[in-house]
Every structure is written in structure tokens, then in C-alpha cells.
Amino acid sequence: MNADSIDRLKEIFKNETEELIEDAEQALSNLEKDPENEEPIDEIARIFNSITGSAGIVGFKEMALFTHSVENILDKIRHGELKISKNLFSLLLKSVDILKNFIDFHYDGPTPDKQKIKKIQSSLNHFKGLSDDTPFLFEKKENKTTTKINYFGIHLELHEDALLRFQDPLLLLRKLNNLGSFDSIRADISRIPRLQEIDPTKNYISYDLVLKTKRHLQEVKDIFKFVDDDNPKITIRDISSRFVDGIDTELADKRLGEILVDEGFLAKEKVEQIAASHKKIGEEIIEKTPLLDEQIEQVLDKKQKSRIIQLSSTLRVDIDRLEKLIDLIGEMVISASRIALVARETGLQELILRSDELDRISRDMQEQVMTMRMIPLDSIFKRFYRVVRDLANTLGKDIEFHTSGEETELDKTAIEQISESLRHMIQNSVEHSIETPAERKRAGKPGKGNIKLKAYRKDGKVIIILEDDGRGFDPRKIYQAVKPNMEFFKGKIEVKSIPGQGSKLKIKIPITIPIIDGMRLRIGARTYIIPLDAVVESFPLASLKLESSKDGKLQVRLRDQVYPFTKLHSFFGSAEAALDNHDKGFVVLVESTFKKFFIYVDEILGISRAVVKNLQKNYRPIPGIIGASLNGDGSISLIMDIPGIEKLMGV
């Protein structure tokens, strides 16, 4: 394997292992809630099993040795030889942390703390019943064996898509071989198509083997515990009665050709061909055996290579290429807008129809491409379980952490930004809102506090809600913790805190899209666009009443609510508009990160799609402006940054 292939394989391993580590932490969370439930232990065992095999493939031997050692502990738990205790549970959590250290180390991070690993390894050995100086080597499971030799006939035929489901037949064969030895093994390659028809992601090979072992039937079945349930073609039969002193008595009644076919040295069709030619089968076999050995080696080599292809089956697109594709779709939207303008000006019905069709196709393409940037929120929700648990233990608090809506997807960039804000808010709930068990009992509450984190999509936004049933806290502190990030991705936050009852924080995050629906309007001689998701309402100025606040600033009263009022003419370099002429002019009520306010405009031109172009790349940042958009007629509209306007105008 060349260096490029190894590097690519290691990158795939890193991404997949990081996801598996998050899954392990979630499974441990479920186990802590219900220690008697076997499913979390099975899930954790599956995860460590997968990491062990993959780490070995990419050459991370120390990591593979460590995860294999944890596997032994998990096997003991699964077989009832160990009970989950507080110390054992903590050890499993620390083992997950060690995996994170290994990942950091192998990808240019700091060297793991050897003393810490040694201490945890010592604890693992203690639970395995071994001395602290026991060499750290791959070991067979410490399950009870019998002096009797058993023979099991196994038919292994995985699903055609097994490789795409992270099921490696060769890995299963190795695990079987660790239980004893193969008395015989045959690979059925009859389903492999012609070379030009081979799909390297498909599994074409099945296996028939006889396993010689001192282990019991259940231990053999456990090898396949993590194989999907929809694989009905895995059978295990106890055929010990057929063997006397290690010899299969059924061979006496079989012809040579049948045995060779059973052993996989010869294809059934070839035997039939030899028999039909009346040639001596023995001589024919001697001539063909070297070629068959070579073919078997080639099959095994193909299988190993298919494992690599299986790990590479998830297509990962370079972010720069994805951004370029998004830019091209933006250009297509601009062209579609120009065609729509020409269609309306000419009045040609056929052209109008085709223009509408192009607009629909461009919208569909935009939505499909944007989904490629989206990832589920469970990638960050899982991290917070440890945050809550570790901090609560440190503070002597009993807190249960609930999550829902983890499948909700958000743009990758926004997730990276929101993660730190959520961490601050959760830590604030644990440290300042949730009381100690004694304090809660004095307040008439259950001793255990609750923190709930949920997410869902609504009206083009992702809504994230964090609630707790503690004493509440000062909302101003939360604003100071999350305001910078909210402004970064144009999010909005609502905070409610009731002393003694708890708090609720709601974050609204717009789905990041470089093509937006916006309200086009005129201020002075220039046109601008307000993102439609920031627009609440619009009115002719003459229909509303202007007032002056105590500090002399203008404000608008609407339905018993008073909102700040601002003019942007002087700020954007346009001539001042006369406000005493109420027959002209409009006001737009917009919603920013923390408040709503009115903007005065000379004219509302309508609703249209806008492709957001970054001004900073070609010009310089402009306060209150997030970008520019090319209109269908070739003119340019600047796109307003409503949170930026709020900050600049001091509304």
C-alpha cells in the first residue's frame, strides 16, 4: 500500500473513531442510568471491538492493545463474570478518555501520559484478575474452557452489502481462529462476477469451515453477536460426533473430487469437466493444484483490499470544492434572475414558463448542495453528558441530563460556533442554577436536578432549547457569554429565568445559506436587501405614530409596544429623507439578536432571491453589511446585517 493510501486510511480512521468515541460516551450515559440494561454494554463492546480491528489495520498497535484489554473487561461483564460498580464504571469512562489521548497523539498532538495509562492498565488487570506486571499483550478471552475437543461446522455468508455495513468476514474468521483452529476452511467464490462487472464494495464470498476448539457453543455464537440481525445465512452446528481422534469419519464415504471441492481446492464444474473427459483425475489435479493455490491467495488478497475500499466507502468532499460548487450554483441563480427579467419584459409565455422551471431547478440544486454541509447535532450533544456528569460530581450535585432532537441537522460551521456557547450555558446551569440535593430538599424539590437539551427545525431555523429546574440565574450573564457567537452566525436568543423554579434559554439559528430570500428596498438612491428571516412586518410610515423618548430619540408605538426607530440615510451616505411627509416612505420592523426595531426606507421594491457575495474578499468589511448581491438587471444591492445595524446605531 502506498503512502497516499495509508494517509487516506488514517484520516478515515480518525473521523470514524471520533464518532465511535462519542457513541461510547452516550452508551455509558445510558448504562449509568440503567446498569441492569444489557444493550449499552453490548454497544460499548461493539465500539471497542471495531476500534481494535481498525487501529490494527492502520498500524496503531499500542491503541489496539489498549482497546483489546478493555474488550476483555467488557466480555467479563457481558458473561456475568463482573458486575458494574462505581469504580468499574469510572474506569470505563477513563478508558474512553485514553482513546481521545491516543487519537490526539497519532495526529500531531501531545504524547499521552504514560503514567496515567499505566495506572488505568493496572486497574484493568485488577478487574481481569491479573497482576500489575502482567505483559500487555493480545490475549484470548478469559472464559471457562473444557478439556473436551469440540468441532463446529460454520457456514458464514454475509449480506452483499456487508462491507458497507462495517462487517469484515476476515475479521470474523480471525476471531474464530482465536478460539481454536480451523480443521478445514473453504471459500465459495462462485458468486464473483466477471472482472468488468465486479463492484469492489460488494461481498461476493461465503465460507464453510470446521472449527476445532475447547470453547462452548455460546462462545462461538458470541463472535457473531454484533452482526446485523438480517443475516439469516450464518449457521453454527455442533458436529463433534463426526470426529474420532481428530478424523472426520464422513470422509471415508466421499469421493476424492467431492473432498477437493469441499476443501475449496477445486471448483465443482472443473471436477465435472475432468470426469467427462475421462482423464485421470489425480493427474489432472496435480497439474492444476499450483494454479488453484495461486487463485486462493488472490481471493484472500482481494478480500483484504475490499476491506480498505469499505473503509473508504464514505465519500468525503474537500470543503474548497464544495464552496466552489455553491458559488457556481449562485452564479446560476443570478443568470436565472436575468432570464426571468427578460421573460417579463418580452412577455413571451413560453420563455416565462421555462424561466420558472429554471428557477425551481436552481432552488432544488441549492437545497441539495446545502445538505452536504449539514451534520446532526448529536455530534456535540454527546459531549455534554461528560460535562454535566464530571462537573456535578465535583460540586456534589445529583443531576440527570436529558437530550432530544439530536438528529436535527445544522451547518458544520454553525455547529462549531454554537458548541462553545452551549457548553457555557450548560456549565452555568450546573454551577449556578441547579442546587445541591440538600438545598433542593429544603426548597421542596426532588434531590435530583434536571437539565434538558433539545433541538428541532422550524421556519428555516434550528431551534435549540436548554431548560433546568434549578434556582435560576441572571440572564445578563448569559448574554455576555453567548452574545459574540450569536452575532457571528446571526442567531437570536431568548432567556427566561424564574427565581426558585428554573430557567429556559431558546436559541434560534438561521440555516446558513449563501442564497437567501430577501426584501429589496431603496434608501436614497441605492438599493439594499434585508434577509427575509429578519423581517417581522412592514408599514407605510403614515399609518404609524412617531414618538420621542425621554432621551429625545424617535420611537414607534405599535399595538401597545414601543420600538426604537432608526434612519440609515446618513449612515449609508444618502441624502436625509424628510419625515414630515407621511404620504411617502415606509418602515420595516426587523428582529435582531436581542431586540426588534424599525428601519425607515424610501421604497419597498419587493421580495427576491439574493446570492450573497463576500465583499471582504474583493473590497473591505463594511459595518452593517454582510455582503452584496447582483440583481437581474445588472445592478448591485448591499445586504444588511441586522445585528450589525443594531450595534452600530445603538438602538
N, C-alpha and C positions, 0 to 999 in steps of 0.2 A: 504494500500500500504506500503511495507516495505521500510527501509531506502535506500537500494541499488536502488530500483526502483525510489525513489524520487530524489536521487543524479543523476541518469542517465537522468531522465526527465529534471532536472535543467541544466545539461550540454547541452542537445539537445536544450533547450530553449535559452541558451546563444548563441550558434552558429547560430541558426536561427534568433534571434533578431538582432545580429550584422549585418547579411546580410540584414535584413529588414531596419535597420538604414541607411546603405549605399544606399539602393534603395530609401529611403525617401530623402536623400540629393540630389540624382540625379534627382528625381521628382521635388524637389524645384528648382534645377538649370533650368529645363525645364520650370517651372512656371514663373521664373523671366524673362526668355527670351520671353515668350508669356503669359502674365497674363490673356488673354481672353480665353485661351485654357482650356477646362474643364477636359481633360484627366489627367493632372498632379494632380489636386485636387482630382479626383476620386482615383488615385493611392495612394496618401498620406492618404486619408481616409481609403482605404483598409488596408494599412500598420498599421495605429494606431488601426483599428478595430481588426486586427489579434493579435497585441501585447496585447491589453486589455484582450482578451479572454485567451491567453496563460499565461499572467502574473497572472491572477486569478487562473488558474489551478495549477501553481507551488507555489502559496502562497505569491506572491509579491504584497500585497494589495495596498501599497502606490503607487507603479508604475502603477498598474491597474487603480487606481483612477485618477492619473495624465493623463494617456493616454486617459481615458474616457472623461476627461474635455476638452482635445484638440479635441477629436472627436466631441464634441458639437459645437465647433467653426467651424470645417470643414463642419458639417452639415448645419450650417447657410450660409456658403459660397456656398455650393452646391445648396441650395434652394433660393439663391439670396437675402438673408437677410443681408449679409455682402459683401462688396466689398474689393478686395485685395488692401491694401495700403502698403506703405513702412514700416510703423510701424507694421502692422499685419504680413507682410512677415518676418520681423526681429524676431517677436515673435515666429513664427513657426520654424525658424532656432534655436532659443534659446531653444525651446521645444525639438528639436532633441538632442541638447547638454545635456539637463537634462536627457534624456533617457540613454545617454552614462554614465552619473554620476551614475544613478541607477544600471546599469549593473556592473560598477566597484565596487560599494558598496556591491552588493549581491555576488560578487565573490572575497572577501577578499581585496577590495580596500578601499580608504578613505571614510569617511562619507560625503554624499552630503551636500553642503552649504544650510542650511535650509533657511537663509535669501534670498538667490538667488531664491530658489524655491518659497518662499512666494511672492517675488516680481513678478515673472512670473505668479503665480497663481492669483495675484491681477489684472494683465493685462488681463488674460484670463477672469476673472469675469467681468472686464470692458467691454470687447467685447461681453460678453453674456448678458450684461445689468443687472448684479447683483452687490450688494455692496461688498466692500472688505472683510467684515467679514462674508460673506456667507459660511456656512459649506461646506467642500469639500467632497461631497457625490455623489454616483451614482444618476443621475437624468434622467428623461425621456426627450426626445428631446423637445426643446422649439418651436415646430411647432404649428401653429394655429390649434385649435380643434373646433368642432362643438357641439352643445348641442344635436344633433340627435345621436341616437344609431344606428350604422351600423353593419351589420352581413356579414362576408365574408367567403365563402366556399373555402378552400385552399387544393389542392392536392399537396403534396411535395414528389416527387420521384427523388432523386438524382442519378447520374451516379453510376454504380457499383464500379468505382474507386474513388469515391468522397473523401474517407478518405485519399487516396494518393495524392489528389489534395488540401489538407488542407481545405476541406469543411466539417464542422461538422453539421449534421442535428439537433443535440440537441442544438447547439449554435443558430441556426436559429429559433428554437422553442422558446428559451428563449427570443430572441429579439422580436418575435411576441407577446409573452405574456406580454412584457413590454409596448406594445401599448394598451393593454386592458386586456382581459381574454379569456380563452377558454370555449366556451359554450359546446363543445364536442371535443374529440380527439380520433382517432383510429390508432393504429399501425398495419400495414399489415405485418405479419411475415411469410406469406405463401411461400416466396421465400428462407427462411432459409433452407439449405440442412441438411442432416444427420450430426450428430456430427463429425464423422470421415472425412467428406468432407468439413467442414467449413474452409474457409480461413479468418483469423481474420483481414486481411487488406481490405476485400471486404465489401461493403454496401449492405445488403440484405433487409432492412426495408424501407417501404414507409409509409406516413402518410396522413390521411384525417382528417381535423379539421374544426371547425367553430369558427372564431374569432369574439368576441364581443368588439367593440371599438367605440370611438368617432372620430377616425382619418379618413382621406380621403383615397381613393383607392391608390393614388400615393404614399402616405407614406408607405402603406403596400407593394407596389411593390418595394420600395427602399430597403427593407430588403434583397431582393434577387439581388441587383444591382451588387454585386461582385461574384455572382455565375457564373460559366462558361456558355457561350452562347450556348454550345452544350447540354444543359439540356432542352429538349423540354417538359418534363413531369411535369412542375411546372405550375399549373393553379390557378388563383385567380378570383372568381366570386362574384359579389355583390348579395347576397341572402336576403337582408333586407326585401323584400316584403313578404317573407315566415313567418316572425316572427310578432306576435301580443302580446304585453305585455311580451315579452321575451320568448314566447312559439312558438315552431316550429309547424306550422299548418299541415305540411305534416305527422307528426307522427300519426295523427288520422287515416290515411288510411293504416298504416303499421302494419303488424303482429308483435307479440312480438319477435318472432325469428329474424325477419329482423332488428328490432331495436337493439337487443342484438349483432347481427353481425355488424351493423353499428357502435355501440359504442365500439366494439372490445372486448366485454366480452365473446364472443363465436365464434368458428370457424364455417363457413358455412357448412362444412362437418359434424360437430357434430350435428347441427340442423337437417340436413337431416337424420342423423342416428337415432336421437331421434324420429323424425316423422315416420320413417319406423318401429320402434319397438312398436309403438302405446302406449308408456309410456306417462304419463302426463308430458308435457314439463316443467311446473312450478316446479314440484318436482325434476325432473332431473336437472334443472338449479340450484336449491337451493343446491343440493348435490355437484355440480361441481363448483359453484362460488368461494369458497375459493381457490381451486386449480388454477383457472384461474387468480385470483388476484396475486397469487404467481408467476405464469408464466409471467404475465405482469411485475412484479418487476424484475424478472430475465432478461427479454428482455432489460429493461432500464439499468440494471447493465452491461449487455453485451455491450450495446452501449457505455457506459462511458468507459469501458475497451478498446473498439476498438479505442476510441479517443487517449488513451495512446499509443496503438500499432501503430496508424497512425503517431503520433509524432516520434515514434521510427523506422519508415519505412526506413529511410535512414541508410544504414549500414556504420558505422564508424569503420575503421580498425586501431588498435593500430600501431603506427609508427614502434615500435620494431618488431612486427610480419611482417610488410611489408618489412622491411630491411632484415629480416631473409629469406623471400621468394626470395628477389632479390639475396641474397647470394647463395641460392640453385640453382637458375637459372644460376648463374655464374659458379657454380661447374658443372652443366650440359653442359655448353658451353665448359669448359675445357675437359670434357670427350668426347664430340663430336669432339673436335680437335684431341684428341688422336686416336679416331676411324678413323678419316679421314686420319691421318698419316699412320696407319696400312693398311688402304684400298689402299692408293697409293703405299705402299711398296710391298704388296702382288699382286696388280694388278687385284684382283677379281672384276669383273664388278658389280655383284650383291651387294657386300659389298660397293662399291663406290656409287652406287645408293642409298642404304639405308643410307649411311653416309650423302649424300647431303640432303636427306629427313629429317634426324635428325637435320641438321644444319638449314634448313628452319623452322622447328617447334620451335627450340630454339630461333630463331630470332623473330618469331611471339609472343611467350610467353614473351620474353623480352619487346617487344613493348607494349603489353597489360598491363603488370605489371607496366611499367613506366608511363602509362597514369593515374594510380591510384594516383600517386604523383603530377599530374598536376592540376592546378586550373587556371581559367581565370584571366586575368589581370584587369578585371573590379573591382576586389576586392580592388585594390589600385588606379585605375584611378578615381573612385568616390570620394576618399578622397581629391583629389587635387582641386576639384571645390571650396571647402571651403577655401583652402589655398589661391587660386588666389583671390577669392571674398573679403575675410577679409583683406588681405594684400593690395589689390588695394584700398579698401575703406580707409584704414589707410593712405595710401600715396596720396590720392586724384587723383587716376588714374582710367580711364574707360577702362576695359579690358574684352574681350569676350574669354572664354576658350572653345576650341573645342576638342573633342576626337573621335577617331575611332579605330576599331580593338580591342575593349575591350574583345571580345570573345576569343582572342588569348591566348593559354594556355602555362604556364611555370611552371617548377618545384617549389614546395612550398618554398623550402629553398632559391632558387634564387630570388623569389618574395620578400621574407622578406629582403634580402640584397639590392635589387635594389630599394626598396621603398624609403629608406632614400636618396640615390643618386639622384633619380628623384625629390624628394622634394627640395633638394639643388639647382638643376638646374632650377626648376620652380620658386623658390624664387628669384634666381639670375636674371631670365628674368623679373620678376615683378619689382624687386627693381632697377636693373641697366640698363636693356635693354629697356623696354617699357617706353616711355616718358609720361609726363603729357599731358592732352588734349591741353593745351596752347603751349607746346613745339612741339607737333606733328603738330599743325596747322601752326606754324612758319616754320616748315620743309616741308610744303606742303602735309602733310599726313592727313587722316581722324582722328578725335579726339579720336575715339575708337581704342585701340590697340588689337592685336590678338595673342593668344598663341595656338598652335596646338600640340596635343599629339596623336600619332598613333602608332600602333603595327601590325606586321604581321610575319609569319614564312617563311623562305627561306633557302634552302640548309642546313637543320639540325640546324638552328639557329633561335632565336627570335630577330627580328629587332625592336627597339624602336626609334622613331624619335620625337624630340622636336624642334619646329620652332617658331620663333616670328618675328614680323615686326618692331622691335624697332631700337635703335641706334647701337646695337651690344655690345660686351664686350670682355675682354681679355681672350682668350682661355686658357692661363696658369692657371688662377684662377679656371676654371672648372676642369682642370686636377687634381689640388690639392684637389678639393672637392670630386671627384669620383674615383680617382686612386686606393685607398685602396680596395674599393668594387669591382672594375673591376678586380683587381688582385686576389681577393678572389675566384670569380667564373669564372676566365679565360676569362673575357669578353674583348671586344675591343671597342674603342670609337673614333669617328671622329668628329672634331669640325670645323665649318666654320662660320666666322663672318665677315660681310661686314659693315664697318662704315656707319651709317645712313640708312642702309637698313634692317638689322636684322641679326639673327643668326640661325644656324641649327646644331643640335647635333644628331649624329647617334650612337646608342649603339647596338653592336652585342653580344648576349649572347648564348653560346652553350647550347643545351638542356642537362641537367645533366643526364648522363647515366653511370653506373658503368661498362658497357660493351661497348668498343669503337672499331672503326676501326682505325688501326694504321699502320705506316710504320716501319717495323723491319729493323734494321741496326746494323752494327758492328763498334765499336770504340775500337781499340786494340783487346784484347782477349774477351771482353764482348759484349753482345747484348743489344740493347736498342730499345725503341719504341717511335716514335713521333706521337701524336694524329693526325689523318689524316686531321682533320679540321684546323690544324695549318700549314699544308704543302701547299706551293704555287707551287713550281717547284723543280726539281732535275736535275743535270747535271754531266757528268764526269768532273773532275777538269781540265783536259787537254783542254776542249772546251772553257774555260773562261780565262779571263785575270786578274791576280792579280796585284794590285797596292798598293802603300804605301801612306798613308795620311800624312798631314803636321806634325802630332804628331808621325809618324812612325808606325802607326797601319796598318795592312793589310786590304784591301777592294777589292770588286769585282765590276767591271763595267759590267752592263747588260742592253742592249737597252737604252743607254744614261742615265741610272740611276746608281748611285753608292750606294752600300750596305755594311754595316760593315761585317767583316769576323771573325769567331772565331773557334779555335780548342779546343776541350774538353778533349783531351787525358790526359794532366797533371792534369786537374781538377778532372777527374774520376779515376785517379790513374793508367792510362795505359802508356805504353812507348810512347815517342814522335814519330809522324809519319813524314817521310821525305817528304817535299812538293816540292822538286825539281824533283821528279819522277812523271811527269804529266800523265804517262801512266796508273797509278793506282790511286784509290781514287775518291771520289765523293763529291759534295757539295749539300746541301739541303737548298733551300730558304724557310724560315719559317716566319709566321706572328704572332707577339706578340700583346700585348695590344695596343701599340702605334707606333710600327715600324716593318719593315721587315729586316732580316739579314740572312747571310749564315752561316751554320754549316758544318764543314768538317768532313767526315766519311770515314772509310776504305772500307766499302762494304754496298750496299743496298741489303737486303735479301728478300724483297717482302712486300706485303700487307696482313695483317691478323687481325682477331678479337682478342681483348685482354680483359680479365677480370681484372679490376683494384682492387688490394688488397692494403689495407691501411698498410703501413709499420709502422706507428706510434703506432699502437696497439700492434705490436709484436716486434718492434725494437726501432727506434727513427726517428725523422724527418731528411731527407737528403735534403739539399739545392739543388734546381734544379730538384728534383724528386718528382712526385706526388703519386707514388705507384709502385707496381711490378705486373707482370703477369706470370703465369705458362704456359709454352709452351706445345705443344702437345707431344714433346719428353721428357718432364720432366724437362727441363732446365728452368731458370728464366730470364726474361727480365725486366729491370728497365724502367719505363715510364717517359719520360721527361716532366718537367714543363717549357714550353717555356717562359712565362712571368718571371718565376724564373731565367731561364738561362740569359735572357736579363738583369735582375737586377744584378745578380752575376758577369757576365762577363763585365759589363759596356759597352755594345755595343750600 
